Amino acid sequence: MIYTVTFNPSLDYVVQLDELKPGQVNRTTEEHIYPGGKGNNVSVILSNLGHKSKALGFKAGFTGEQMEQMLRQYGCYTDFIRLEKGLTRINVKVKGKEESEINGQGPVITGRALEELFRKLEYLEKDDVLVLAGSIPNTLPEDIYEKIMEKQQNKGVRIVVDATKDLLVNVLKYRPFLIKPNNHELGEIFGKKLETEEEIVEYAKRLQKMGAVNVLVSMAGDGAILVKADGKVSKKLPPKGTVVNSVGAGDSMVAGFVAGYLNTGNYDRALELGTAAGSATAFVSWLATKEEITEKLEKPVSVYGIEEEEK
């Protein structure tokens, strides 16, 4: 089973405007509501690619109920812990001539609720996959990822971490199966602006020496570089297309990589499917569907262990 954890999920209210005019009444031309949060995004893409996952985390109020219901509609299993106070946050994303966001604070996560999450994670077994993605709410200890990974040591659980800076660096000692910084985040970790592929590979290998098994570096329009467990390096250029949405592209890459690896056991196929999924999401208004992902693949879908759609 694949499990995803999102500590600060949301309902994303996405509105399209011709132009946002501050201080005036603005009328939308288009609007959508989606279940948000990095781990939730991973779960939705996994579902689209035929892998059931269980989304874990915390919910509160009617917004939390709606968020969980929508995830189930997208084919995900869910097991969110209900908080007694507050509301799952609503994030407003305004798309006009420029993109603007107003993100809610989210509810307070109590110590009792956190203990309940740890109890749920006790049931993970060998060959399960655990995806830890996103920032940590200020109501939780900063070392929460470390505490989770410490409890999973020696169980054979493959852990994927998509986080930044110290949050990522501090978990490397627990040998995560996969980490996915982008090229800018990789440079920030070492206080250096990375300008060439050679530099990106050099510093990705440093993270590997610090404990990561595989290091996947996303590079937006330049594709992705994978430093594999054996130290070998692969690169994949992205398919051509027009970027209309940057939200969720990195999460889609993580999901595509995990699905590709579980289907084939081949890192290069995983990289190709991950790059296709990330690009496909960037080319559409929300998370890409199975069809939108597979049409970006250069090889037949069967190569990636994906069932073809019946015609």
Secondary structure, 3 states (H helix, E strand, C coil): CEEEEECCCEEEEEEECCCCCCCCCCCCCEEEEEEECHHHHHHHHHHHCCCCEEEEEEEEHHHHHHHHHHHHHCCCEEEEEEECCCCCEEEEEEECCCEEEECCCCCCCCHHHHHHHHHHHCCCCCCCEEEEECCCCCCCCCCHHHHHHHHCCCCCCEEEEECCHHHHHCCHHHCCCEECCEHHHHHHHHCCCCCCHHHHHHHHHHHHHCCCCEEEEECHHHCEEEECCCCCEEEECCCCCCCCCCCCHHHHHHHHHHHHHHHHCCHHHHHHHHHHHHHHHHCCCCCCCHHHHHCCCCCCHHHHCCCCCCC
